[in-house]
Amino acid sequence: MVGGVEELLTVGRVAELAGVSVRTLHHYDEIGLVHPSARTAAGYRAYSADDVERLTEVLAYRRLGFGLREIADLVDDPATDAVAHLRRLRGLLLEQRDRAAATVSAIDRELKARSMGIRTTSEEQLRVFGAQLYEAIGSAYPATRHTEPRIAAKVWEALGDARTVLNVGAGTGNYEPPDRDVTAVEPSAIMRAQRPAGAARCVAASAEALPFEDQSFDAAMAFSTVHHWQDPIAGLRELRRVARRVVVFTHDSSDAGWLHRFWLTRDYLPEVGDLVVGRPLVDELARSIGARIEPVLIPWDCADGFFEAFWRRPEAYLEEHVRRAVSIWTRVGPDAERRAVAGLAEDLSSGRWAERNRDLVDLDAAELGLRLLVA
Ligand SMILES: C[S@@+](CC[C@H](N)C(=O)[O-])C[C@H]1O[C@@H](n2cnc3c(N)ncnc32)[C@H](O)[C@@H]1O
């Protein structure tokens, strides 16, 4: 709208600006997907601002690979406004970017294997393409990812006297309290398949749409998973809906200096900063479920090999199997990974790392922004 007069666009102009053919726009009109609802002074059909908004949503979903019928359901959903569509599209695009990065890494590994004359199995080859992030990287997870008892004690204490516990984004079952009645939720088939025999029952679902009645658990927990959710706030509200108590372990990237707190991101892998752009901050997450925030220190010999776990054991990051069990290394892409590892290797052998990080040697635990949210 300019000066109260709505700007109308002809079909030709819309096609030109949107980079689609006039024929496509006519087709969308014919099937009732995007109808140019206005008329120009000369009587030609024209697109109003609302029509254009709808068209941009349709085109964005189309580029993500949705079918026209699915798109019609999405854009016609009265519960989803333009902002909700933008948020959803953003999440889908990030997921697509992460999946592409995971696929590039997997292809690099495949190329390396072939150059050494090794043929991967058909199953491994299939897993590389078209998979979700954890479908691509999940099989490397159990090598270094185990329950860290000192952090688990904090989570279990925060669960209070809950008898029934829902573990969302449960992965292979780490941190599930052994003395309570646990139900797990995990969207990745690869992760579900790696749950040990005798682990709690696991449902294939996502945090954002939990298939449970309101208040059906005493507590819900989510450990090291919220940063993967398409819509973290919607997911946390779901946890809140189905449980009386919510316990979340995640990290805080809200203060300006967080990237500099950990030497690995500060000196070798600043690309981690790009991964959190546009993601909700820990305060927003906490507010969405009325949670209090508690810092969690990482012991120097942490048993769970998450990204920050080896802060006092830098050589660990040179190990391929350590990196493959942490999604960040795949998400930053192979170039950044190679550069970071080469830089660290060089600084370790020259003594530069030790020089720069002299103050860490005497620390038994470090504050690197990990937080427990308890509601
Ligand atoms: C870093 S792993 C953590 C697994 C487990 N909680 C642990 O601490 O070992 C993250 C998990 O979140 C899962 N995940 C990704 N998107 C999810 C979503 N929207 N809802 C629930 N879980 C999700 C992944 O499949 C993966 O298993």
PDBQT file of the ligand as one rigid body, heavy atoms in Angstrom, charges set to zero:
ROOT
HETATM    1  C1  LIG A 401      22.463 -34.555  20.238  1.00  0.00    +0.000 C 
HETATM    2  S1  LIG A 401      21.197 -35.761  20.061  1.00  0.00    +0.000 S 
HETATM    3  C2  LIG A 401      20.748 -35.964  21.776  1.00  0.00    +0.000 C 
HETATM    4  C3  LIG A 401      20.201 -37.325  22.064  1.00  0.00    +0.000 C 
HETATM    5  C4  LIG A 401      20.005 -37.629  23.547  1.00  0.00    +0.000 C 
HETATM    6  N1  LIG A 401      19.042 -36.719  24.172  1.00  0.00    +0.000 N 
HETATM    7  C5  LIG A 401      21.334 -37.591  24.263  1.00  0.00    +0.000 C 
HETATM    8  O1  LIG A 401      21.538 -36.711  25.098  1.00  0.00    +0.000 OA
HETATM    9  O2  LIG A 401      22.171 -38.439  23.994  1.00  0.00    +0.000 OA
HETATM   10  C6  LIG A 401      19.841 -34.844  19.415  1.00  0.00    +0.000 C 
HETATM   11  C7  LIG A 401      18.620 -35.669  19.083  1.00  0.00    +0.000 C 
HETATM   12  O3  LIG A 401      17.519 -34.815  18.801  1.00  0.00    +0.000 OA
HETATM   13  C8  LIG A 401      16.732 -35.445  17.799  1.00  0.00    +0.000 C 
HETATM   14  N2  LIG A 401      15.836 -34.471  17.154  1.00  0.00    +0.000 N 
HETATM   15  C9  LIG A 401      16.067 -33.715  16.051  1.00  0.00    +0.000 A 
HETATM   16  N3  LIG A 401      14.981 -32.972  15.755  1.00  0.00    +0.000 NA
HETATM   17  C10 LIG A 401      14.043 -33.262  16.698  1.00  0.00    +0.000 A 
HETATM   18  C11 LIG A 401      12.701 -32.812  16.934  1.00  0.00    +0.000 A 
HETATM   19  N4  LIG A 401      12.126 -31.895  16.158  1.00  0.00    +0.000 N 
HETATM   20  N5  LIG A 401      12.034 -33.335  17.979  1.00  0.00    +0.000 NA
HETATM   21  C12 LIG A 401      12.613 -34.242  18.790  1.00  0.00    +0.000 A 
HETATM   22  N6  LIG A 401      13.878 -34.697  18.617  1.00  0.00    +0.000 NA
HETATM   23  C13 LIG A 401      14.592 -34.204  17.594  1.00  0.00    +0.000 A 
HETATM   24  C14 LIG A 401      17.776 -36.034  16.854  1.00  0.00    +0.000 C 
HETATM   25  O4  LIG A 401      17.234 -37.012  16.002  1.00  0.00    +0.000 OA
HETATM   26  C15 LIG A 401      18.802 -36.558  17.858  1.00  0.00    +0.000 C 
HETATM   27  O5  LIG A 401      18.554 -37.892  18.211  1.00  0.00    +0.000 OA
ENDROOT
TORSDOF 0
